Amino acid sequence: MKHARIAWAGAVHHAIERDGKLELQTPAFKGRLLNFDAVGWLPPLADMPLHRPRTVLALAINYADHARELAFKPPEEPLAFAKGAASLIGHQAFTVRPDSVQNMHYECELAVVIGREAKHVRKGDAYDFVRGYTVANDYAIRDYLENWYRPNLRVKNRDTCTPIGPWLVDAADVHQLSGGPMALKLQTTVNGQVTQQGSTADMVFDVPTLIEYFSSFMTLYPGDVILTGTPDGVVDCPVGAEVVCSVQGIGELQTTMVSES
């Protein structure tokens, strides 16, 4: 099932996808169908605690082809950094590009949403702790980059720079796909032109490995999000660019670049 969190009629609602429409789950409107273009899309954590993640963990250089693109050796253990909830925006929203920067690019990623408290999880049990999957676009501003292995806060952790959505797809549905979450195609288009293609099969560290790794030293809670990295093919996105990141079986996430001024 595909879940969404939307703004409609002055309130926030949980909805599911039903025959190409949104079916509201809010008790007062339960069963009402809405067109996709009739709502505002929010990060799809509809039934998560506080309606927002506690922690967002993002992987750096977690695709072998992206490591080659940057002329780096793939890491020997996961390289990760944390992001704040203020960076998250929804589908069809606007990402702000600072007026002074020269290179700001997308990063299409499979996002993993944790479903129950996880501590010292074994790799073989990791999928039992996944609530579902969504699409994320982990924008980066290269002008501010100091070290590819440790991206600083100004590169990644910025308001509006982590679009996520539109759907949270139940883990069971994704695990039933051929190859499961580790055989999904990723693609990005900028103004309708394909600029990035890849597959989750090319991750250096797969989803179970990441859950085992993070839970070995920190507790993961329901609503926590793991952004699993991006393949090669990132390009600069000017003001006005419409960027669509898609992950097979999960959905298409569209955002538009706007200027700071």
Secondary structure, DSSP 4 states (H G I P E B T S, - for coil): -EEEEEEETTEEEEEEEETTEEEE-SGGGTT-EE-GGGSEEE-S-TTSGGGS-S-EEEEES-BHHHHHHTT-PPPSS-EEEEE-GGGEE-TTEEEEEPTT-S-EE--EEEEEEE-S-BSS--GGGGGGGEEEEEEEE--EEGGG-S-TTS--HHHH--TT-EEEEEEEEEHHHHHTSTTGGGG-EEEEEETTEEEEEEEGGGBSS-HHHHHHHHHTTS-B-TT-EEE----S---B--TT-EEEEEETTTEEEEEEEEE--
